[in-house]
Structure formats: structure tokens, C-alpha cells
Amino acid sequence: MPENGSSRLPIRTFIPRGKTPEQPLSQASAGRSPDGAPLAALQHKADTSPGARSLSVLQKRADHVTQREGGGEGEQDAATAQETVIVSMEGGKIGSIYFGDGRIRTTHGRGPEDDRGKQRNIHRFNIDREAAAEDFKRDRKAKKTARKKLNWYIRDRLEAGTPDWARDGEVTDPASAPENAPGGRKLLEYYDVDPVNEEDSGRRVHPSRGAAVKITRDTSDIASIKAAVALVDEDATASANNRTFFRKLLDDRAAMRAEIRMPEEVDAETAEKALKQLKRSAGIVRKALIWDLRGESDEEFDRLTTYIQTAAESGREAMRTLQQAADNARDVSYRAGSPPEVKLEIRARNAAIAAGKAEEEGKTSHSTLLKDFAKFWSRWVS
């Protein structure tokens, strides 16, 4: 029994991707998992299975008992106070929470982050990103824009007016945000920060993986999010900070813990992204095996061989990232002191399985990459 006289009802379970490069390899690290990725499918299955729903009901009852017996009238009033905020939501999961002076990023491949107080002149729009990309391609081809990056093109268009793909208008506060994610829409915000140096304009553009919607949650839950992000250690890894963040939500019994991606799920997404990069690198090296460099100038020869060497190193780095992410996804020690929760246990187990599968597939691609690179290098450089 806890010292304050409250009781908990633990629920335990044992459920088990020519010669001329066209895109910098470094862009791959910013890629997103596609809809229908293995992890997303597993998460959906875990979230909607009859067993998980039934057990979730039991867990809610246990939380209700804890809340009911946990303190006096003042504590109960604080627990029921509510707050309406803007969040980015994708696949039923909250990515960031947005306030008037910035945002709090929750669990993420680069870890949680608190940007409140660091942003000025903030503008947020739910946009049809695919339609915006079509306009970008058209204007680039017609030489109507000098922009080379989609996000900055979008910002220019939004500053000039309201394109059809942003017809929902600006999300200025929770009242102007939709209650449900508009189909095909993604949040994009742009704002100013204090310039880092003379070359830095201080302008930023941030695309979100989800759409901006408004939600109303217990004030205590929002407070837990704020307290959790305050625990982030800049010297720790993203995976470690994700675990510290989520552990705080578990300790506080914050209901929003079910709406935040678990650290294992972020690790699995990182593994899937690394696998995509590894496959791209392996594909580049494989295509180079049919090249004939005998007629190339010295300058072109050096450029192409350096390109393949860079691709190979990118693939090796992707494999290292993949293996580390898979190892992280199997680490559940941060939850050791918390009562097991069936739905979370299922989600974490599925994420670890997805990361493990990506790791095994990556080993095959990595082996092929090394063999193909050795053949290329032996023929043209050694």
C-alpha cells in the first residue's frame, strides 16, 4: 500500500529502397515512416484488439480506484480541472503540444524538446502537403520559384496569400483548430527565433508528421507533460530522454500516456527509417557495378568513386543506427518499477518485434552492400 493510503490494482500479463547522384544521402535521415509500415500495422492491431479493449477497461477502473482514494477534496478538484490545447496528431498519437510561445515535443527520434519561449511571430497551418508539392514541382519546372526546398516554398506561398491547399486557414489558437484531424492535412508552422550567428536569418520552418487539432485534457496531465520535458538531459541520448519523459507520465498516472508514442515505438520507427536508408545505399552501390569508368576524365572518375564510397559509408552508418535502435526497443528497464499495463505491454512488445524484424532484414542488405562495394572498389580503385 502506498504511504498516502491509496491503492493500485496492477494488471499483469505475459502476452508476448545511371551514374549521377540526384539526392544527397543525408536527406534520408529526415524521412518519415510510410503509412502502412509494419510498426503502424502492429500498433493498430494492439490498440483495437478485443482483448486489449477489455483489459483497458479494467485498467481504467483501477485508475479510478486510485484517484478516488488518493486524497482530499482539493486534490480531486485539481484532478478534474481541464485545459484545451493544440496538438499535432497522427495515427491517434500525439507528437507535440503547441502553446502561444512555442511547443513541447514529446517522445521523438531526436528526443523530447521544450521550445516554449524560444519562438516569435508563430504561424500554423494545416495544409495538403501533397498538393503543395505538386505546385512546387510545377513552379520549379516553370522557373517561377528559386526555392530548392519544399518547406520554404510553402512558407513563401502562405506569406503571399492562402493557397487552395491551405484553405482551412491559419490555426491561431485552440478555438481555431479542428477537433478531428482533417483528411490529408499536415501541420506546418513557421516562426522567428533569435539568430544564432550573422549568417542565420533566425527564420524557421517546421513540418509536422500529424495535423493540428484541439483536445481537452485534465490540467494535471498537461502539467505532467511540462514536468516530464523539464527532465530532459542534453547530454543523454534521445532514447534515454524518451524513457525519462515517458517514465514521468507513468509515475504520474497521466491518462495521456496512452496517447504518447512509447519509447520502444520511437525506437522501432528509427530502425525502420535506418533500414530504408540502408536499402537506398545498397541499391546505389549495386547499380555502380555495371558502370564503365574507363572513358571518364580524372575529375569525373574521382567524383563518381567518391559518391559510391559515400553511399557505402552511409549504409554502414545506417546499419549501426538500426542495430542500436533495435537494442533500445528491447530495453524495458525504465518501466520496471511501474505496475504492468496490458495495452502498453502489447504496444511495447509489438514495437520490439518490428525493430527486430528490421534488424534481421538490415543484416541481409548490409552484407550485400559490403560485397558489392568490395567488387566495385577492387575493379576501379584498388
N, C-alpha and C positions, 0 to 999 in steps of 0.2 A: 504493500500500500504506500503511495506517495505521502510525504510528510504533511501535506495540506489536507489530507483526508479524502482526496478524490480517488476514484478508482478507474482503472483502464480495463477494457475487455479485449485482450490480444486475440487475434485470429491467425492461426498458424497453418501453413500449407507446405507441401513438398512437391508442388507442381513444377514438374520441370518446365571499253573506243578507235613521179613529179619530183621535183628536186628543190623547189623553192619554198621555204617556210612561209606560212601565211599568218600564223598566230603565235605570239610569244607563249612559251610554255608556262611562264609564271602566272598567266591568267587562270590556269586551271584550278589553282588553289582557292579561287573565289567562286568556284562553281557551286551549283545547288543540286541536291538530290532530286531526280525527276519524280513526277507524280507516278505512283505505282511502283516505287522502289521496294525491294524486299522488306526493308525495315518498316516502311509505311504500311505495307500489307499486313505484316505481323502485328503492328500496333493496333490497327483497326480490328483485327481478329480478337486480340486480347481485350479491347475496350468494349466489344459488342457481344462477346460470347455469353450465353445464358448463365453459365456458372459464375463468371466474373460479375455479372449484374446482380445475381442473388447474393453473392458474398459481399458485394459492395454495399448492399442494403444492410447487412449485418454490421459492417464496419461503421456505417453512419449511425446505427443505433448505439454502437459502443462509444462513438464520439459524443453522441447526445448525452449518454450517461455521464461521461467525463465532464462535459460542460455544465450539466445540471447540478452536479455535486461539487463543482470546483470552487465555489466561492460565494460571496455575498451579493446583495442586490446591485451594488455599484459595479462589480465585475461583470455581472450579467448584462447590464445596460451598455457597458463598453463593448462587449462581445457582439451585441446586436446592432450597434451603430454602423451605418453603411456609407460608402463613398462611391461615386461614379467617376470612372476614369476611361481614357482611351488606351486600347492595347492593340498590338498587331497580332492577328490570329491566323493560323494556317493549320488545317487538319485538326481543328479542335484544340490546338495547343497555343498557349500564349508565348510570344517571343520577347516583346518589350512592352513596358508600360510607359506611357507618354504623359508628361506634365507640361505646364506652361513654360518652364525654363529648361526643358530637356527631357531625357528619357532614362529609364533604368533598363538595361538589357539583362535578361535572366540567363539561364544556362545556355551556353553557346560554344561553338568550336574555338573561339578565342576567349572564352570565359565571360562571366558576368561583368558588367561595367555600369558605372553611375556617371551620366553626362549632365545631370542637373546642375544648373548654374554656369554651364560652360557654353551655352548656345544662345544666340540672339537672332532676332528677325526670322523666326521659325515659320516655315510654310509647309503644310502637309496636304497631300492629295492622294486619293485612291484612283489609280489610273489603270487603263487597259494596256499593260506593258507590251503585249504582242502587237497591238495596233500602233502603238508609238514606235516600235521597232520597224514596222513596215514603212511608216512615214520617214524614219531615219534613213533607211536604205534608199528610198525614192529621192530624198533631198541630197544625199551623198552622191548618188549617181548623176543627178542634175546639177551638181556643184552649187546647191543652194545653201549649204552649210559647211563651215570649215571644221566643225566638230568631228573628232575621231572617236569619241566615246558616247555611247547611248545616253547615259545618265545626265551628262552635261547638256546634250541636245534637248532632252526632256525638260531640263530646268529652263533653258532659253525659251522654249515654246510656252511654258507655263508663265514665264515672266511677261511674254508678249501678249498673252490672252488666255482663253480657255479652249484648248483643242477638244474635238469631239471625244477623244479618248480620256478626257478628264471632265466629262460633262457632269459628274456628280458634285463638282465644286470642291472648294477647299474645306478641309476639316480643321476648324479653328479652335474648337473646344469639344468636350464630351457631348454637348447638346447637338452639335452639327455632325456628329459621327453616327453611322448606321448601327442598328442593333444586331444585324446579321451581315456577315461578310458578303459584299456584292460579288456576283459571279464574274470570274475572270479578272478581278481587280487586285492590284497590289499597291501597298502604301509606298510612296516616295516622298521624302522630305528634303528640304534644303534650308540651310541656315548659315549664319556667320559665327566665327569664333575669333578669338584674339590671334593674329598671325604669329606663327612660330618663328619666322625669320623674314628678311626683306623680300625673299622670293615667294613667300607664301601669301596668297591673296586673303587667306582667312575664310574663304568660302568652302562649304562642304555640301556634298550630295549623298544621301543615304537611301538606298533602295531596301525595302523590307521583303522578307520571304512571304509575309502574310498581308492581309488587308487590315485597315484601321477600323475598329469597331468600338462601341462603348459597352462597358459592362458595369454592373453594380455589385460590389462585394463588401464583405464585412471590413470595417476600418481596421480591425485587428489584423486581417490578412494583408492589407496594404502596408501596415506598419511592419509586419514580418518580412515582406519583400525589401523594404527600406533597410531594416536591420541586417538582413542577410547580405545585401550588396556592400554594406559597410565592413563586412568581414573579409572582403577580397584582399589578398596579399599580392602585391605587384611582383614579388619575387617568386611566387609559386606558379606552377603550370596551370594552363587553362583547365585541365581535367581535375586537378586538385581543388581549384577555386569553385568549379561546378559542384563538387562534392560538399565543400564547406557551405556553399549557398543553399543547396538542397537540404542538407542536414539541419540547417536552421529552420526551414519550413516544417520538417518532420518534428523537431523538438517543440515547435510552437503549435503543433497540430493544426497548422494552417490549412483550411479547406482548399486553397488554391494550389496546394501541392499536386493535386490530380490534374491541374491544367498546365503545369510547367513540365517541359521535357526533362526526363530524368537524366542524370549524368551518363548512364550507360547508353541511353538513346542518342545523346550527342556524340559519344564515342563511336557508336555504330555508324552514324552519318559521316563522321570523319573518315572512318575506314572505307565506306562506300565511295566517297569523293577521291580518296587516295587510290583506290582501285581503278577508277575511271582515268586518273592521270597516268597511272602505270600502264594501262592498256593503250592510251594515246601514244605514250613514249615508245612502247614496244612496237606499235604499228608504224611509227616513223622510221625506226631502225630497220624493220623488216622490209619496207619499201626501198630503203637505200641499198639493199643487196643487189638490186638489178641495175643500179647506176653504173655508167661507164664514164669515169673521170679522166680518161687519157687525153682527151682533147681540150680540157679546161685550162684556162690561164692559171698561173700560180695563185693569184688573188682569189679567183673563184674556187679553186681547189681548197684553199685554206678555209674559205667561208663555209663550204659545204661539209668538210670534215669536222670543223668546229661545231657546226649545227648538230651533226649526229652525235658527237661527243657530249654536247649539252643535253640532248634528248636522253641519252643513256644515263647520264648522271641524274637527270630529273626522275627517271624511272626508278633508279636505285633509292633516291630520297623518298619517293612515294612509297616504296616498299617498307622503308624504315618507319614512315609515318603510319602505314597500315598496321604493321605489327604492334607498334606501341598502342595504337587505338584499340586493337583487339585485346591486348593485355589489360588496358584500362577498363574495357567493358566487362571484364570478368572480375573486377575489383568491387566487392560489395561491402568492404570493411567499414565504410563510412556509415552504414546502416545497422551495424552490429548492435548498437545499444538501443535501437528503436523497436517497438513491437511490430512484428511482421504484418504487412498489409497485403492481402491476396492480390488485388488488382495491380499494385505496384510491383509485387514479386513477379507476376506474369509478364509485365512490361519489361522489367529488367532482364528477365531470362530470355525473352524473345530478342531483345537488343543484343545480348551476348551471343546468341546463336547466329544472328545476322552478321555480326562482326567476325565471328569465327569462319563463317562461310566465305566472306570477302577475303579473309586472310588466306584460306586454302586456295581460292581462285587466283589470288595475287601471287602465290608461290609459283604456280604454273607459268603465269605471264612473265614473272621476273626471271625465271630460268630460261625461257625462250629469248627474252631480251638480251641476257648476258651472252648466250650462244651466238645470236645474230650479230651483236656488236663485235664479238671476237672475230667473226668471219669478215666483217666489213673492215675492221682495223688491220687485220692481218693482210688483206688484199691490197689496201690503198695507202697505209701509213707505215706499218712496221717494216 
